[in-house]
């Protein structure tokens, strides 16, 4: 892992499916993840969820004009979901804006548009760190010609209500997630 001063390292546009995030072991170091273009991205686009793709570009990857630095801006990281999925890492960010495509059929032709974030919400991204996810991520890295060792796959992201007690964290984070790593 490379030592960095977050968020100076950003995901690179030329590696569209390779995502940089703070390391679970040390938030001042970099960890790499991938988003599967055949699984996750195709599922989103085929479902017509074009604004989810805009969120990916601006909030998960972050390397677009006016982007957020993506997951490098994470304010918290949790290991596990209360549903028993210990292999899930959940990155929490608290961006001031989100991204949409004002003309959905122009996705990929026009950049996403920035707009105010959802009120009283934080943004979370879920990663899968099981061995099968790491192997798929390694295949994607090799296909891209990059030289990174990804920890797994980012498989979902969403806006969730913020906690009234700690507004930088999701509501009911104590019962929604497992261990808070940082």
N, C-alpha and C positions, 0 to 999 in steps of 0.2 A: 504494500500500500504506500502511496505517495503522501508525504507530509504537505499540507496546504494550510492556508489561512482562509477558511470558508467566508464568503462564497466567491473567492477569486478564480477557482477552477469551475468551468462551465461545461455542459454537454456541448459537443460540436455538431454543427449542422451537417457536416459531411458524413457523420455517423448517426443517421437519423434515429436508429433504434437502440443506441447505446447511451445510457443515462448515468450521469455522475451524481453521487449522493454522499453525505457525510458517512463515514464508517461507523458501524455499530460499536466497534471496539473503542474508537476515539473520534469524536466528531470533528477534530482538526485534521483528520486524514480522509482520503478519498476512497470510496467504494464504488464499484461499477455494477450496473444492472442492465438488462436488456428488456425491451418490449417486443414481443413476438409479432412481426407484421402479418403473419399468416393466421395466427390464433387471435390475439387480442385486437389488433388494429382492424383486421378484416371483419371480425364480429361486430365491432362498433360501427364501421361504415355500412355494412350490410343491414344493420338494424336501423339505419337512418339517423343515428345519433351524432350528427356532424358537429354539434357543439362540444361533445365529449372529445372529439378529435382536436378541436380548437383548444380545449383545456390541456390535452396532452402536449400540444406544441408550446403553449405559453406557460403552463404551470408545472408539468412533469419534466419535459425536456428543457424548456426555458430559453432555447437559443433562437429566438425570433426577434425582430425589431420590437423594442419595448417589452421584451420578455422579462421574467422574474428571476432568472438564474435557477429556475426549476427547483429540484429537491435539495439543492445546496442551501436553501433558505429554511430548511426544516428547523422547527423549534422544539420538537420532541420526537422520540422514537420508542415504539413499543414492540415487544416480542410476544407473539402469540395472540390468539383471539380466545375469548371466553368459551367459544364453541369447541375448543380443544385443538385448534390448529396451531401447534407450537412452531411450525415452520414459517409462519407469516411474520414479516416485519412490517410495521405500519409507520410510515413517515407522516408527520403532521406539519403543515405549513399554515401561515396566517397571512395570505396575500391581501393586498388592498383592492385587487381587481381580478376579473376572470376574462375569458376570451370566448368569442362567438364568431360564427360566420353569418353576417347579415344577409347574404344571398347564398343559401345552402348549396345550390347547384354549381356554385363557383369554387367549391372546396378544391384546394390545390392550385387554383388560378389566382385567387386573391388571398392575401394574408388574413389571418384572423383579426378581428377588431377587439380592442380592449374596452371593457366596461366595468363598472363598479362591481365589487364582489357581492355575493349573496349576503344579505344582512344577517347578523348574529350567527355566522358560520365560519368554520375553518375547513381547509382542504386537506384530504388524506389520500395517500397512495399506498397500495398494498403490494407487497412483494412475496414471492414464493422462493424459499431457499432450499427446498428439497433437492436431492441429488439429481433427479430427472430434470428439474428446472435449471439447475446449474449446467447440466450437459447441453440442454437446448440453447442456453445463453452462450456457451462456448462455441457452438455451431454458428450462431449469428455473428459472434465476434470474428471468427475465422472467415466467414463469408464477406464481412465488411473490410477485411484486411487490417483490422486493428490489433493492437498488442496489449490486451487487458485481460484480467482474470475476474470475470463477473461473479457476483455472489448468488445470482439467481435472476428471476424474471419479475418484472412489474406486470401484474395481471389486471389491476383495476384501480380506479381513482374516483373520488366523489367529494362533494360538499356535504358536511354534516354540521348539525347545530353545535355552537360553542358552549362550553361550560359557563354557568353563571359564577361559579367559584373561582375559576381560572380561565379567563376568556381566550387564552392562547391554545387551550386544549379542547378536545371534543367533549360534548355533554356526556355524562355518565362514563367517562373514560375508565374509572375504577372498575366498573363491571363489564365494560365492552371489550377491553383488551387485557392481556396478561401483564407481564412485568414491564415497567417503564425502565428503559435502558439509560436514557438521558433526557 
